Amino acid sequence: MKRTTTCGTLRAADAGRTVILNGWVHRRRDHGGISFINLRDRYGITQAVVDQDAPAELKALAAELRNEYCVALEGSVRCRPGDMVNPDMSTGEIEVLVKRLVILNRCDVLPFQIEDESNAGEDLRLKYRYLDLRSAGMQNRIRLRGEVSFAVREWMGAQGFREIETPTFIKSTPEGARDYLVPSRLYPGKFYALPQSPQLYKQLLMVAGFDNYFQIARCYRDEDARGDRQPEFTQIDIEMSFVDREDVLSMTEGLMGYVFKKTLGVELPAKFHRLSWEEAQERYGSDKPDLRFDLPLQDFSPFVEAGSFQAFKDALSQGAAARRAAAQKGITTAGGAVKALVVPAALMPAPYSRKQIEELEAHAKIYKAKGLAWMKVAPAGSPAVSGSPAASGSPTVSGSPVLEGGVSKFFADQGAAIVSALGAGPGDLILLVADSRRSVANTALGAVRSRLGRDLNLIGGAPRFEFVWIVDFPMFEFNEEENRWEAAHHMFTWPQEKYHNTLESDPGSVKGDLYDLVLNGFELASGSIRIHDPQLQKRIFNIVGFDNDQAERRFGFLTEAFKYGAPPHGGIAPGLDRLVMIMAGQTSIKEVIAFPKNSFAVSPMDDSPGIVDDRQLRELHLAIND
């Protein structure tokens, strides 16, 4: 009873063939003594039939079948009658008349039904992941993941890249997150670390002369449970020698174009949109903007001075004072801001209520905003609408659009100018966030923008893939709690040439040769041109507070290698999990990983992490301190 074909293969042209199918019972139905069995494997579903005139033994065996029994059956392929064809099944033109049936294994009562998409809770799905993986949705997503990986290898190989594995047991180095540590049995008190990324080793491969390297690499980060993180993840790790930023960006665009065309049949633009980090923050309030909808942030500050809303005035004056104080310490800051977001009436099914605006305000406060002000545009010549949220009774301006509700009374004399400058129209809602820190105003209103994208279904409909490069990131950021500069990304990024003379005197203004690839509001890849000059690397170490001894102890093997003719090099690392997640139309990377951990970095299926016995601990020279 070894299968001769699979459950997704048979078509009308196969009528008359005798076949053997192996698989799982997806459904069984009885109709007047006839058993219909939907048999499933990873290739599809085929309907098999035990007819009314079948031998009694075969009919009894068919009656015993339950969902997820593993069976083998032999029968002849026949075409279904015209009115029985199922256009929703790839095998819907045929069925298999069963002549022989064998139960290979029975199935206990299922913890949840195997559907196209399971509606069971996450922990239940992960506890019985081997059952969850039988669903059509999970089968398709894992298949897509395999196809994407294969397409990556195809394209990279065709471009002359060498796939090279780097070590999994490495030295612990500070790279942002905590390392997972592996105790050494042979060397008591010493530990290996699992790599957060192959960063240092791929740079060493450039020193070694492998000018085009890639690897589908496993990475490990011991981070606190938050969002959609996984303790282990996969990235497409790429490094290139004798290149500049444009070479890396162009290569990545080619890779993405090939992968999407090969696996989804989607044609991407040859060149992706590009924004500087500052443009992205000012326009979208995020360095990973979702460009599937617009709703840009705009500067409302020019209208504050002539208005009478003191909270806005205070935000700007406090920001200016903080900026002057920072400048005296040699630190460049952006000051305060008042930012506006216009929500067109055409996008809203109905005018936003007070409760809805309060919900948006609560969302903005998550991102440190002190509040969310609002007003809306009334039709020309109309008074404030009675009963509207916080209707202010703003005066009308004959023949001109007026502002009403919320904080509109503080800007009554500027209504026409505000509406014109913001490009607003009748019925539009204007949302405002002010803060003495420009970054807070941008980020909080940017979060509101993202929330509106979901609430107003601005990203629904047919799948769309909007790529954007974010470039010209700040090289350093100031840690006020520790009173020191830190690398915004990592310490091995090449500062743009025009800042080399002012690295130490003005770190806050330095831009790194950094770039992120963003897709549909997710950071898909991050990369940079790397430092290959050991003296420049030492300067960066000093700025972020690593003295020569610390740098030698942590990174000496890398800086030593740079002394031996290290070439200019740069790279990028797209996240494979996140890429497949977006391509599959999902919002969690758990949906594209075969055996993920839950949100607390625990596997309900095998109860990892688990306790080990005392003998293992003694061999590793470890003791548990309660």
N, C-alpha and C positions, 0 to 999 in steps of 0.2 A: 504493500500500500504506500510506497514512496511516491510522492507527487510527480506528475508528468507535466503539470502546468500550474500557474498561480491563479488566485481568485480574481485578479483584475485583468486577465489577458483575453478571455474568450469573447468572440464576436459571432455575428451571424454566419460569417464564412466558415466557422468551425463546426457548423451543424453536421451531425452524423459521426463526429469523432467520439471515441471512447477515451475518457480522461480520468485521472486520479487527482483529487484535490486534498490538500491538508490545510487545516486552519482551525479557527475558533467559531463556535456558534454565536453569531451576532444576535439573531432573533429566530424563534421557531413559532409557526402559526399552524393551527389545525383547522381545516375547512372540510367538513363532511367526510371525514376519513382520509383526507389527503393532507400530508405534512409538507409545509413549505419551510425550508431551512436556509436562512441567509448565512453563508459561510464566509468568514473574513480572514484575510491575512494582510500583510503590510502593503500589498499591491492593489487591494480592492475587495469587493464583495461580489459573490456569485450566488444566485438563487438556485438551490437544489430542491428536487421534488421527490417525495415518496408517494407514488400513485395509489389510488384506491385498490387496484388489483395486484399490488406488491405482495410478496409472501408475508404471512402473519409474523414470522420472526423478525423480518426487516421492519415492519410497521411497529412492532413492539419496541424495537431498539430505537427507532426514531421518536417514539412517544416518550422515551426516557430522557431525551436530550434537554438540557437546560442551558441558559446563557453562559458562555465562556467555557463550555466543555470543549476540549481539544479532540478533534476527530479527523478521520480519513474516510473519504468516500470515493467510490468508483461509479461511473455512470456514462450515459451517452448525452451528447450535446444536442439540444433541439431548439428551434426557433419558437419564441412565444407567439401566440396569436396577436394580430395587429392591435386589438384593444387592450392587450395585456402588456405591451411594451412599456418599459419604465424609462423615460428620457432622462431622469435624474441619476441613473446608474450607467457607468461606462459599459457594463455588461448587461444592460437592460433589455437587449434584443433577444437574449437566449436564457435558457435554464438547463440544468443537468438532471436528467432522469436517473435517480439513484438505483443501482443494482446491488451494491454492497456497501456496508457501513461498519466502521470500526471505531469504538471509543478509545482514544489513545490515553486520555486522562480526564477525570471528572473535576468539577470545580465546586468548592464550598460556596456558601451563601456570600454574595459579594458585599463589600462594605459600601460600594456605590456602583451605579450602573455605568457601563462603558458606552458613552455617547460620543458624538462628534466632538463636543466640548463638554467637559465635566462641570457640573455645578456644585460639586462637593467643596468643602472648606479646604484652605491651603494645606493645613497640617495633615488632614486626612489624605489628601492627594499625595503629599510627600511621604507619608507613612507607607502607603501602598503604591509607591511610584511606579513599580513594574506593571501595575494595572492601569494607572493613569497614562502610561506611555503607549498602551494599546489603542487609545482613542485616536480618531482620525486626525484631530487637530494637532496632537503631540507628534504623531507619526509624520505629518506633513512638515512640521517645523524642524524636527530633527533631520528629516530628509533635506530640507532647504539648507540647514547648517552644513551638512556634508557637501552639498553642491557648491556652496559659497567657498568652503575651504579648498575644494578641488579647483574651482575657477581661479582662486588666488594663486595657487601653485602653478596652474597653467600659464597665467599671464606673467607672473614673476619669472618663471623659467624661460619664457620666450623673450623676456627683456634682458636676459643674461645675469639674473640674480642667482646667487648660490644659497641654498637652504642649509644652514649650519646650526646645530644644537649647542646651546650654552649650558653651563652647569646648573643643577638644581640645588646642590649644597654649596653655599658660598659663604664669604665673610660678611658679618653684619655691618652694614654701612647706613648712615642716616639718610633716608630718601623721602621723608615726609610722614609715612605711616609707621606703625610698629612692625617689627619683623616677627615672623614665626620662627622660633628657635628650635633646633634639633640637637639634643645633648650628644656628645661624643662618648662612646663606651671606652675607646682606646686612650682618650686624652681627658682624664677627669677634670671637670671644671671648665672645659672648653665646649663651644657650641658652634654648629653650623647655623646659617640662616637660610630660609627659603627665599628666593629672589622676589622682590616687589616688582621688578622688571629686569630684563637683561641689559640695562643701560650701560653699565661700565664695561661689560664683556663685549658688547657690540662695538663700543669705541675701540677696545683693544683689537678687535678683528680688523678695524680700519688701519690701525698701526701695523697689523700683520700683513696688509696688502690685499685683503679681500674687499675690493672696492664696492661691490654690490652684494649686500647680505640681506637675507630675510629669514624669518622663523615664525611659525605659528606657535607662540610661546605661552606656557602656563606661568601665571604670576600669582603671588600670594601677599595679602596685606591683612594684618591683624588690626582691623578697625572696629570701632564701636558700632553696634547694630543701628543702622539708620537707612531709611529709604530702601533702595533696591540693590544694596551692596552685596557682594558675595566674597567670602574669604579667599576663594580661588577663582580666577577668571582667566580668559584667554585673549591675547592680543596678537595682531599681525605686526610683528616687529620688523622694522626696516631701517637700514643705515646705508649711506652712500658716501664715497670719497670724491674729492675734487668737484664739489657742487656748491651752488648757492641756493637761496630760498626758492627761487623760481623753478629750479630743477626739481626740487622735492615736491613742490605743489603740482607741477605739471605731471610728474610721475604718478602721484596719488590720484589725480583726476583721471588719468588713463586707466589705472587699476579699478577705480570705482565704476567707470563707464563699462569696462569689460565685464565685471562681476554682475552688474545689474542687467546688462543685455543678455548675458549667458544664462542667468538663473531665473530672471523674471520677464525677460523680453522687453525691458524698459530702456528707452534711449535717453541717456543723460546729456546735458549740454557739454560741449568740449571743454569749456572753461566755467568755473563756478564763480558766483558773485563773491565780492570781497569787501570787507569792512575793517577799518582800524578798530582796535579795542576801545578807544575813546568814542568813535562814532557809534559803535554797538551799545555802549553804556548810555550815551546821551539820547539815542534814538529809540532804543528798545529796553533800556534798563537792565541789560543782561549781556554777558559775553557769550551766551549761547542762545541767541534769539530764534524764535520760530518764525520763519518768513513765509509760511503758508497763508498768513493774513498780515495786514499792514498795521493799523492803529499805532502810529508812531507817537512817542513822547515829544512834547514841545516845551520850549522855554517860556515860562510865564513871568519871569523876573522883571522884564521891562515895565509891567503894569503895576508892580507892587508899590513903588514910591508914590505914585499919584493916587493910589487907593487908600482906604482907611482901615484895612484889616491888619491889626497890630501883630498877630501871630506870624504872618508872612514877613512883615518888616523885621521882627525879632530874629527870625531864622536867617535872613540875609545879613543882618548886622552882626550877629553872633558868629556866623561863618566867616565874615571878613576879619573879625577880631582874632579868631582862631588861626586864620591864614597868616596874619601878620606875626602872631606869636610863634608859629612854626617856622616862619622865614627867618626869625632871629636865631633859631637853632640850626639853621641850614637845611630845613626840611620843607619840601614843596608840597603844598596841599591845594585842593580845588576850591575850598570855601563852601558857602551854602548855595542852595538853589530852591526855586519853586518851579515844579514841573507840572505840565498839563497833559491830559489825555482826552481826546474828543471821541465819544462813542456815537456814531451816526444813528439817527432815528431809524434809518432803513434796516439796520442790523438788529434792532430790538423788536421782538414780537409785540411788546407793549412798553409804555414808559416805565422806567424803573421806579419801584415803590421805595418808601423810606426804609422798609425792612431789607430790601435787596441792597440798597446803598450801605446800610449798616453792616451787612455781611461782607461787602467788599472792603469796608473800613477795617473790620476785624482781620481780614486777610492781610491788608497792608500793615497792620500793627505787628503781625508775626515777623515782618522784616524791618522792625524797629521804627516804623513811622509813628509819629505822635497822633496822627489822625488823617482822615481823608475828607477834604472839603469838596463841595460840588456846587454846580449851578447848571441851568439848562437854557437853551435858546428858545424863546417864544416867537411865534410868527410876528411879522412887522406890524406895529401898531396895537398889539394885543396886551392887555394887562396881565399880571401874574395870575396863573390859573388857580382858582379857588379849590382848596382841597388837595393840591399837589404837595409833596413832601416839603415841609418848612416853607410854604409859599411866603414870599417876602413883601409882596406888594410893591415891587420895583416900579418906578415910573416908566411909562411908555415913551418911545421916541417915534413920532409919526414918520412912517415911511422907512424906518430902519429896524433891524432886528434888535430885540432887547433881551437882557438876561433876567432870569427869575429863579427864585428858590435858593436855598442854601446860603452861600456867602455873596450872592449877587448884589445885595444892597451896598456892600462895601466898594463895589466897582461900577455903580450905576452910571457915572458920567463917562465911562470908557466902553460901554457895551458894544457899540458899533466897531470900535477899533479892535477890541478883543476878538469879536466874532470874525472879523476880516483877517486878522493876523493868524488865528488858529484854523482858518478854513472851515468854520462850523456853519451849520445851517439850521433851519427851523426844526424844533423837536430834539436836537442833538443834546446829549448829556456831556458836560465838561467835568472831569474829575481832576483834583489838584492835591499834590503832596508837597509840603515844604519841610526843609530841615537845614540845620546849620552845617551838616555834612552832605555835600553834593551826592556822594555815593549812596547814602541812605535814601534820599529823595528819588534817585534814579532806580535803585533796586526795588524799593517798595512799590512804586508805581509800575515798574516793569512786571512785578509779581501780579499786580491787579490786571495788567494787560494780558498776561498768560491765563489768568482765571477767566477773563472775558472770552478769550479764544475758545475755551472749553464750554462755558455757560451758553454762549451764543452760537455754538456749533460752527465756528468759523473754520474748523479743520476737518469737518466731516466730508461725506461724499466719496468719490473715487480716490484711491490711494495716490498721494502726491509726495514727491521727494524733493525738498528744497534745501540744497546745499549752500553753505556760505563759509568762506574763510575768514577767520578773525586773526588779524596780524597786528604787529607793533604793540605787543604787551609791555607793561612796565617790567623792568628787570628785577626791581626790589620793591618790598613793601615794609613799612615801618611797624614794628611791634611795640605799641605804646606801653604794654604791661612790663615788658622786659627791657624797654628803652634801647632797642637795637634794630638794625636792618636785617631782613630775611630775604632769601631768594623767593621771588613770586612763584616760580615753577621749580627749577632745580639749579644747582650751583655750577652746572657744566654748560650753560647756555652762553653763546657768543654775544657780547654786547654789540649793538650796532656801532659801526666804525666812528661815527661822528661824536659818540659819547666817550671814547676812550680817554680823552684828556681830562674829563670831568668826573670820572667814576667815583673817586673818593670825595671830591668836594661837593657833589650834588647827586647822590645816588637816586634820589626820588624822581629825577627827570629822565633817568636812563631808560631807553627802550631796548629790549632784548630782541635778537633775531628769532623770535618765537612765533608759532602759528598753531591755531586750532582749527580743525574741520568740524563744523556743526551741521547736523542734519535734523530737520523738523524739531528744533528746540533741544536736541541732545548733543552734548559734546561727543563726537564720534572718534576723534583722533587728536593727539597733541604731539608736537614735535618742535625741533629747533635746529639751528646750525650750532655745532658744538665748539667749545674751546679746544684748540689743539696746541696752543702756546703755553708751556708750563709757567712762564712768568705772569702771564695774564690770569691763569688759573689761580696762582697764589694771591693776586690782588683781589679776586672775587672772594676767596676764602677769608681774607682779612676783613673785607667789608661786612661779611655776615658773621664775624666773630670767631672764626676758626684760626687759631694761631698756628705757627709752622709745625709745632709738635703734634697738635691735634690733627692737622691736615695730613701729616706724614703717617700718623698711626691709623687713620681711617682710610685714606685714599693714596697712600704712598705708592702702591703698585701701579696706579693709573698715572700719577704725575711722573713717576720714573719712566714709564713707557713713552710719555710725551717727549722725553729727551732724545729719543732715537728716531728722529725724522717723521713724526706723526703728520699725516696729511690733513688738510682742511676737510671736514666731513660734517654731515648732518643727517637727520633722519626723522622718522615719524612712526607712530604706533596706533593704528586704528584698532578699536576694541571689537573683537569678533562677536562676542555675545550681544553687544548693543547693536551692532550692524545688522545681525540676523533678526534681532527683536524688531527693529524698525521696518525691515523688509517684510516681516511677517505680520505687520500691523498690530503688534502687541505693545504693552507698556511696562512689562516686567521681564527682566532677563531670565527669570526662573522658567519662563515659558519656552525657552530655546536651549536650556541646559538639561541634559538627561537626568542627572542626579544632583540637584542643587541643595543647598542648605536653606533653612527657613530664615525669617528676618532676624533671628537671634543667633545665627551661625550654628544652628543645631540641625542634625539630620534625624527626623522622627523615624526614618526607616531602620537605620542601624544603630541608633542612639549614640552617634558620635557628636562631640567628643565623649570618651568613656574613661572609666577608671582602669588602671593597669595594676597588676599584682606587685607585691613587695619584691619578688625576685627580680622582675624587670627593673624596678627602681634601683635596687642594689647594684645591678650590673652597670647601670648608668651613673652610679655614684650620686644618686639623688635621694632626697627625703622630702616628704610633704609636710609643710609647716601649717598646721591648722590655724 
